[in-house]
């Protein structure tokens, strides 16, 4: 899967292929308007990448202090750019693994 494939699936609300990792599914849910479903999946993944997704979601929610906590857990500086750009960056990083 490429970033373009992910973005196309999200835009069309077309499910991702079977076997896609939980964090990509979380970001797909977020991109399709299901913040709660995205958050539920993200909080189940106890890794730096999971913390990054969790931070992004709380930033999107507007809970900046909580987002900063999760950025620290992810060992990343707090993001301040466009939310869609951050989501794409996370997806690209996850796809590169």
Residue pairs with C-beta under 8 A, 6 or more apart in sequence:
1 16
1 17
1 20
1 24
1 95
2 95
3 88
3 91
3 92
3 95
6 16
6 24
6 27
6 28
6 91
6 95
7 31
7 88
8 14
9 15
9 16
9 28
10 28
10 31
10 32
11 31
13 32
15 28
16 24
16 25
16 28
20 28
21 94
22 41
22 42
22 44
22 45
23 41
23 42
23 45
23 49
23 50
23 53
23 90
23 94
24 91
24 94
24 95
25 41
26 37
26 38
26 39
26 41
26 42
26 45
26 53
26 57
27 38
27 53
27 87
27 90
27 91
27 94
29 35
29 37
29 38
29 41
30 38
30 56
30 57
30 60
30 87
31 87
35 57
35 60
35 61
38 53
38 57
39 54
39 57
42 50
42 53
42 54
42 57
43 50
43 54
44 50
45 53
48 73
48 74
48 75
48 76
49 74
49 90
49 93
49 94
49 97
51 70
51 71
51 73
51 74
52 70
52 71
52 74
52 76
52 90
52 93
53 90
54 70
54 73
54 74
55 67
55 68
55 69
55 70
55 71
55 73
55 74
55 76
55 78
55 79
56 67
56 79
56 83
56 86
56 87
56 90
58 64
58 66
58 67
58 70
59 67
59 78
59 79
59 83
59 86
60 83
61 67
64 78
67 78
68 78
71 77
71 78
71 79
79 86
